[in-house]
Amino acid sequence: RNLLDMDTFSKSDPVVVLFVQGSGSSEWKEFGRTEVIDNTLNPDFVRKFVLDYYFEEKQNLRFDVAPLGVSQHCLGAQDFLGQAFVALGEVIGSQRGRLERALTGVPGKRCGTILLLAEELSNCRDIVTMQLCANKLDKKDFFGKSDPFLVFYRSNEDGTFTICHKTEVVKNTLNPVWQPFTIPVRALCNGDYDRTVKIDVYDWDRDGSHDFIGEFATSYRELSRAQSQFTVYEVLNPRKKCKKKKYVNSGTVTLLSFSVESEFTFVDYIRGGTQLNFTVAIDFTASNGMPSQPTSLHYASPYQLSAYALALKAVGEIIQDYDSDKLFPAYGFGAKLPPDGKISHQFPLNNNAENPSCAGIEGVLESYLQSLRTVQLYGPTNFAPVINQVAGTAAQVTDGSQYHVLLIITDGVISDMLQTKEAIVTASALPMSIIIVGVGPAEFE
């Protein structure tokens, strides 16, 4: 919206170039480009970028807006209409997957804004449940009837077939009714509703040399019609068809029922308005070493962060993209508190029991460093109190609108293992996750 006008006689012809940053790398690589839209300062691009999304990684994106004719490797200052840096998690975590960001990069000028919309590819989340039966299949066994089962194959782009499902064997019958089964649409046809699905009918043999009865072909779209009517398929054996002039078929297979449900994903909940609430708990036990000593896991040199601060930033910077208010309750455990030296396993790092929330990861780091200067590292290493604290908050809202993530950073050995296990089991039915990050060289078994 409202892009810079760099053309003399008309408006700009903009294109957006998407760059991605590799995990653990500072290098930007071009991922793709939109189409060029002629002569407009308010382009609405059609071309989509399909990205793999990993919740547990910070996926940095850069959108460069440039005029027509920019070469792949040359986006100089003269080419710029502006750029925006954003994490993929910010787009997904924004309301309805819609994020507007100001474009920057041209000194002294307003570059307009870029509007990003994210949607999850939906047809691959559907789960199908279907049931089939057969009628008058060929008899293959000498002493009894056949023992039929079905094998489903999806077709690939190159014309080959990949097996995607086998039914159970129904013993000694030419009119089997198979149990209903469930399969992801992704497995059945990779989301392409018109792609061929081939189904082979076999007679099971104990030695594994199953006899081929016949086959038929269909598609997801055709199968889905069974939601309103029975669908009958002729089972054909090509070899028999060639040999016998009067050959009709080797029986029929009827699709009795077919239903589709969508599996809800993490992204669905986030886009539906679920708020993530991030809580931090940091180990202040004496086993970490005196914070003033370089050997301590809490030691922050002028040149680098402590092991605890590094872990906090690594996890916190990913989670914070999904927490709209960026206010994070932060606790310490295993320390003696001033003025009376009382041991606490859930003291607020900001020293405010009424409101233990810190503003952003930087606020948590600030409060953590302040606490190191005022409390005495002690022990034991008890996890249960802080788990129960967050579980109590999570239990108050269970309608799907709130989800809690507790990050515990520790140097190892848990003193209250039994109580911790009980706390985790109790919390397992609540909308919360617990992430435990170990720092230092101790045993973490």
LUMVEX-928732 format. One record per residue (C-alpha): y, z, x. Coordinates in pm, whole numbers, plus 50000, padded with zeros to 5 digits. Layout:
BEGIN
YZX
...
END
This chain:
BEGIN
500005000050000
503574991650116
502564976350449
505044965650716
506304929950680
505874912751019
506294876650902
509684859850909
509384835450620
506714852250406
504854884950368
502064895650608
498464882950583
496634915950645
493074923450750
491534958050807
489354963051116
486994992951107
486085009951435
483455037451466
482995063151738
479465068651863
477995103651841
479015122952152
481155093952274
484895088252286
484515050352285
485565030851973
483425001051870
484334975251612
482074978751307
483454951251086
486444935150917
487594929450565
488594895150443
492184883950504
494464885450200
497374861250223
501004868950176
500954904850042
502044939550144
499694955849888
496274940449954
493174950849759
490164942649978
486804933249830
484524934450135
482654967450167
481504985150482
477994999450445
477685029850671
474775053550728
476035088350643
474845119450830
476115152150687
475305170951008
477415148251232
481165143151255
481505105551204
484945094651322
486385062451178
489495042851273
491055017251041
493414992551211
495524971150980
496544938851147
497874904551051
495744873051041
494714858051376
494044889651580
491184884251824
488274908451827
489214926452149
492984923352139
494844946151903
498114950552090
501304967351969
502704934151855
499694929451624
499854962751451
500684969651091
499395005151137
496225025751177
494545056451031
491995080551179
489615097750940
486175114350937
483635099250697
483025134550566
486695137050464
486365106150243
483105117950083
484465153350047
487655141849877
487975141749498
485925113449343
485365099349694
488965087049705
491245094550002
494775082150072
496055084650430
499405074750584
499245046250836
500845053451175
501175036251512
504435016751494
507165038951646
510125045851422
508705027751119
506925037450799
503675017750793
502595024850435
499275040250333
495595031350325
493415040850028
489715046250107
487015047449840
483435058349916
480405053549694
476745059449758
474455029449713
472915039749385
469925017749305
467925032849591
468055067949441
466095059249127
462595073049085
460105054848861
457225071148674
454655047248528
451145047248386
448675018348369
445255011848220
442844982448244
440494965048006
437234945848064
437424944648443
434664926148630
431514946448694
430994949249071
428384976549114
424664968149087
423535000948927
426665010748734
430074998548629
433004994348871
435055022949023
438505006948996
441795015349169
445114997149212
447054989049529
450794981249504
452594959449761
456284951549787
457344917849927
459534916050237
462324891850323
459984872150553
457374866550281
454964893450402
453774922850191
453894960250263
451594984750086
453625010749896
451215028849662
447535034049576
446305049249251
443365072749233
439845058749179
438475060848822
434685062448848
432115041448662
434225023048404
435514988148331
438315002648114
440055027948342
443155047848250
444975058648566
447095090048589
450895085548569
452445083548916
455955085049059
457425061949323
460995056749455
462545023049359
463425019749728
459705019949814
458744996349531
461334968749581
464004981549821
466524981549538
466084944149467
465014943449101
463774907349113
461684910149430
457954903649383
455664933649346
452004923949400
449194945449257
445574942249369
442654956349171
439674968849373
436264984049309
435895014549533
432875016149767
431825046949963
431615027750292
435205015450262
434314978850203
436034978749862
435324948449644
438304927449537
438384923349158
441644904249121
445434905249145
448644899848952
452334898349037
455384912948867
458834926648954
460754958648894
462824941248628
459694929648445
458034963648476
461104980648333
460684961448005
457744984547933
460315010747835
460414993347498
457024975447479
453544974247632
453204947747901
449784931547960
448934913848288
445944891148349
443954900948658
443054868748842
440624862849126
441684830049299
438214824449452
436474827549115
439094805248954
438274777349202
434514780649158
434194784648780
435674759248540
435464782648241
436994812248430
439674829848222
440384862248410
438764893048564
440164916248301
443654927748205
445964955948317
448364971548065
451504990248160
451475019447916
454725036548012
457655032348250
460595056048292
463415058448546
465295089048663
468005092848925
467555118049203
470795136649256
471885138549617
474205161049813
476895134149781
476555134449400
477275171649391
480245168949629
481725140049429
481025158649106
483365186149222
481085210849400
483155231049649
481675241649983
482595276650097
482105282550467
481595317950606
481225327050975
479455357351125
479665363551501
477425386051712
479435413851879
476465432552032
476555445852389
473765422252502
476385394452512
478045411152814
481565424752856
484055398252738
486175403553052
483265393453281
482595356453361
478865362353293
479585372152928
478845347552648
482185358452499
484095351152821
486825325252772
488135311353099
491535294253117
489645261353152
487005262552881
486005279652557
483315306452545
479775297652431
480575313552092
483835294552048
482105261652137
479355267551878
481925277551615
483985245951671
480945222951680
479605233951341
482875244351179
484695211651237
481975193051044
481785217850755
485565221150711
485885185150588
484075196050269
485975228750209
489105220050011
491145251650076
490105254150446
490035292250410
486985306650586
485865343050554
484905354050907
482955385151005
481655402051316
478565424051342
477175449551588
480445464651715
482175498651716
485505496851537
488695515851615
489915542251561
486765563151496
484155541551673
482105535251357
479425508051395
479825478851153
477645448751075
480145429950858
483685437050969
486395411050894
487645394151211
491205393451074
491035431251009
491725425850637
488845438750424
490585427350102
490925391450224
488715382750524
489605345450505
491115327350805
493095294950786
490895267250928
488565268651228
491585275051450
492385306051240
488785318251279
488975313151658
492275332051674
490895361751477
487685361551685
489635363652012
491855391151866
488775411351762
487295408652112
490365426852242
490155455651990
486475463551916
483715476952142
480575455652175
477605476852076
474505470851858
471935467251707
471695430351602
471455432651222
471665400551015
470805414150668
474225429850583
476205397550627
473505376350454
473585400250157
477405399350158
477495361150120
474535361649878
476485385849656
479395361249643
477085331349584
475375349549295
478665351949104
478895314149039
475645294948990
476795266048769
476795241049058
480555242349117
480305264149431
478005262049733
478095286350026
477245279950390
476855309950621
477015303050994
475575331051211
476175327451586
474035351151796
472615356552144
469135363552014
466735391451924
467145403351562
466805441151518
466315441651138
463785413151107
462065427350798
465335432750610
466605398550725
463495381450586
463925399950256
467615390250242
466775353450304
464015353350040
466415369249787
469135343849877
466755314049858
467295309949483
471095309849525
473455280949601
473715288549974
472465277450314
472195297850632
472755281550970
471775302751273
473015290151610
471685306651923
473795309052240
472785320252587
469385321052760
467625348552554
464345345252364
464815330152018
461225331851892
END
